[in-house]
């Protein structure tokens, strides 16, 4: 007996094959929307479990830049503030993003040069891109960086260009002796020489008189510093300053 195509049906006839139904999108997948930022809209974020949090900023969606020298506690405070808010909040660490570069990492400890400068600039742009995507989806973010007041174009001005004009900068500036002590506890390429720490701390003092909120956390623990940060941000929201 001669069979048709596939061994079924009369010779010369193709069996009736029902059309495949359209394949539904995978669970949770969203179609990218082409926009300037390239962000992908996500479903509304799930509520964050209630945890003790400073009441100052409430449920506001914020973009925060925490400025300070190495050893000021920026990363620790930023992470704590982000994790204790009652709304979705992300922490974006510039140092973490810089260290995404493995082979070819330009370590500033080996000397500042065009390569280390270029990697810093690239990391800042990458952090800014991530921050805009979080904000576009209703998620607050806090970034931390050692931004110098004497380099406004690549410092605070650069961050405003990367993130947006509503960025809220706050300076974390403990005393030099505290910064030296904390820096001594660091390891790897994040630990600086005492001379470099003193030089950076001296340049950071230029933020005094700038109009930016400044927190001296020399005698504050992480929780108290995070509360002071939230209070400073609440004041900045209620009375915006022209940075």
Secondary structure as GFF3:
##gff-version 3
##sequence-region A 1 243
A	DSSP	three_ten_helix	5	7	.	.	.	ID=ss1
A	DSSP	beta_strand	63	67	.	.	.	ID=ss2
A	DSSP	alpha_helix	74	83	.	.	.	ID=ss3
A	DSSP	beta_strand	89	93	.	.	.	ID=ss4
A	DSSP	alpha_helix	94	98	.	.	.	ID=ss5
A	DSSP	three_ten_helix	108	110	.	.	.	ID=ss6
A	DSSP	alpha_helix	114	136	.	.	.	ID=ss7
A	DSSP	beta_strand	140	145	.	.	.	ID=ss8
A	DSSP	alpha_helix	156	163	.	.	.	ID=ss9
A	DSSP	beta_strand	168	172	.	.	.	ID=ss10
A	DSSP	alpha_helix	176	184	.	.	.	ID=ss11
A	DSSP	three_ten_helix	188	190	.	.	.	ID=ss12
A	DSSP	alpha_helix	194	204	.	.	.	ID=ss13
A	DSSP	three_ten_helix	205	207	.	.	.	ID=ss14
A	DSSP	beta_strand	213	215	.	.	.	ID=ss15
A	DSSP	alpha_helix	222	238	.	.	.	ID=ss16
###
